[in-house]
Amino acid sequence: MASQIQALWGLLLSRWPVLITDGTAARLLEQTATDLGAMGADGVYGSGFINLVQAFQPIGSITTQTSSGGTITLSSTSGTSA
């Protein structure tokens, strides 16, 4: 299962490389997962089933820090800054 998660994480980062900062890509995958079993994270299904389609949909804007110390806000599926 871990190799599948890594592959999906890689797809997300190939689209938006800036998401590697501070675990943003991992948080995005977790927040867009389809909940299974008991509501919320649980011992059987963890955070649920990764929903890559949902992860690629706009869910508002994401602000992250650049390597030069500035910030960039992503707010579209094109990966362009706002």
N, C-alpha and C positions, 0 to 999 in steps of 0.2 A: 504494500500500500504506500509506503514512503516514496517509492520511485514514481508512482503516479502523481503524488502531491508535488514532487520536485518538477515533474514534467509540466504540470499545469502552472506552477509558480514560474517556470521558465517562459512559458507562453505569455503570461501576463507581463513579465519583465521585458520580453522582446518587444512588446508593444509600447510600454512606458518604462524605460530603464530608470527613470528618476524614482520609481517606487521602491527601489532597493534600500533607500535611506530609512534608517530607524525602524525597520520591520514593517513598513507601510504596506508592502505587497502581502505579507502574511496576515496582517490585520484585515486587509480588504477581502482576502479569501475566507477568513473566518467570519467576517460580518455578513458576507453574501451567501454563506452556506445554507442549504436547506435543512432545517431542524428535523431530526429524527428521534424517535423514542420520547423520553421525558422532556418537558419543555426546558430549553437552555442546554448548556453543556452537561453531559452525563458520563458515567463510567462505561457505558456500552457503546454509544455512538460518538462520544467526544462532542465536537461542535457541530456534527452533522455531516451531510453529504456535500462535497464541494460542488458548487454550482458555477461553473466557469462562464456560462452565458450571462448570468446575473453579475458576475464580477466584471465583465466587460461593458456593462450598461452604466450610464451616468447615474451617480447617486448623490449628486451635489458636487462640491469642489473639494479637492484635497490639496492642502498646503504642505510642502516639504522643504527642507533646507538643502541648498545646493552645496557642492564641495567648496565653493568660494565663500560660504557663510551667508549668502543671500537666501531669499525664499522664492519659491515658484508655486503658483496655484494652477492646478489642472482642473478644468471644468468641462471637458468634452471628451468624447470617445476618440477624437483625432490625436490626442496626446499633446495638443498645443497649449501653451500657457495662456491664462486669462489676463 
